[in-house]
């Protein structure tokens, strides 16, 4: 990235309010994350799915703070099992009511 763009990012980090977002393009935002007791304030990306017309499909996205983390998500999203698994999940979900869950992962499903 050229130095002018890096300086723009530094300025955003220095001047933005905590959790302030700056749009890069549909589905990608730069977010100022607040300082904690252990870490200084930092920038991250929030990435969320968009429809073909560019509108958001979810209110919140995933936060990416490093190239390594992005590479890990890319590997996961490229899994050949995702399409098959989601097809089955959609079929099951269409048969069930919207029930509350505690979202704890307790079992493993193998394809």
matplotlib code that plots the C-alpha trace (Angstrom):
import matplotlib.pyplot as plt

x = [0.0, 1.4, 2.4, -0.4, -3.0, -1.1, -1.1, -4.9, -5.3, -3.1, -5.2, -8.4, -6.9, -5.9, -9.1, -12.0, -14.2, -14.1, -16.1, -16.3, -16.5, -15.3, -16.6, -14.2, -16.7, -20.0, -19.4, -16.0, -15.6, -12.5, -13.3, -11.5, -11.3, -11.0, -8.0, -8.1, -6.0, -3.6, -3.7, -3.6, -6.5, -6.2, -7.8, -9.5, -11.8, -15.4, -16.5, -20.1, -22.1, -23.9, -26.5, -26.0, -27.3, -24.8, -27.2, -26.1, -27.4, -26.5, -26.1, -22.8, -19.8, -16.6, -13.6, -10.3, -7.2, -4.4, -3.4, -3.0, -6.6, -7.9, -5.9, -7.5, -11.0, -10.3, -9.1, -12.3, -14.6, -13.0, -13.8, -15.6, -17.8, -19.5, -22.0, -23.1, -23.3, -25.3, -27.7, -28.5, -28.7, -31.2, -33.3, -33.4, -34.0, -37.0, -38.6, -38.1, -39.4, -37.1, -36.1, -33.7, -30.2, -27.3, -24.9, -22.5, -20.5, -20.7, -20.6, -18.7, -20.3, -18.2, -18.8]
y = [0.0, 3.4, 5.8, 8.3, 5.5, 4.4, 8.0, 8.2, 5.0, 6.5, 9.7, 7.6, 5.7, 9.0, 10.9, 8.5, 7.6, 4.1, 1.7, 4.4, 2.8, 4.0, 2.4, 0.9, -0.7, -2.6, -5.3, -4.0, -1.4, -0.2, 0.0, 1.7, -0.7, 0.8, 0.4, -2.1, -2.5, -4.7, -3.3, 0.1, 1.2, -0.5, -0.7, -3.8, -4.7, -5.7, -7.9, -8.9, -10.4, -8.3, -9.1, -8.7, -5.1, -4.3, -4.2, -5.8, -9.2, -9.1, -6.3, -7.5, -9.0, -10.8, -8.8, -9.4, -7.9, -9.6, -11.1, -14.5, -14.4, -13.5, -16.3, -18.7, -17.6, -17.9, -21.5, -22.2, -20.6, -22.6, -26.0, -28.2, -29.5, -26.1, -26.3, -29.8, -29.1, -25.8, -27.6, -30.1, -27.4, -25.3, -28.4, -29.1, -25.5, -25.3, -28.1, -26.6, -23.6, -20.9, -22.3, -20.6, -22.0, -21.3, -21.6, -23.9, -26.3, -29.7, -32.2, -32.7, -33.4, -35.3, -35.5]
z = [0.0, -0.8, 1.9, 1.3, 2.0, 5.1, 6.4, 5.8, 7.9, 10.7, 10.7, 11.0, 13.9, 15.6, 15.0, 14.8, 17.7, 19.1, 16.8, 14.1, 10.7, 7.3, 4.1, 1.6, -0.6, -0.3, 2.3, 3.6, 6.4, 8.3, 12.0, 14.8, 17.7, 21.2, 23.4, 26.2, 29.4, 27.4, 23.9, 22.2, 19.9, 16.4, 13.1, 11.7, 8.8, 9.2, 6.3, 5.7, 2.9, 0.4, -2.2, -5.9, -5.7, -2.9, 0.0, 3.3, 4.0, 7.7, 10.3, 11.6, 9.9, 10.8, 12.1, 10.4, 12.0, 10.1, 6.7, 8.5, 9.8, 6.3, 4.8, 7.3, 6.5, 2.8, 3.3, 5.3, 2.7, -0.1, 1.5, -1.0, 1.9, 2.4, -0.5, 0.4, 4.1, 3.6, 1.2, 4.0, 6.6, 4.5, 4.1, 7.8, 8.7, 6.4, 8.3, 11.8, 13.7, 14.9, 18.3, 20.8, 21.2, 23.5, 20.5, 22.4, 20.2, 21.7, 18.8, 15.5, 12.2, 9.7, 5.9]

ax = plt.figure().add_subplot(projection="3d")
ax.plot(x, y, z, "-o")
ax.set_aspect("equal")
plt.show()
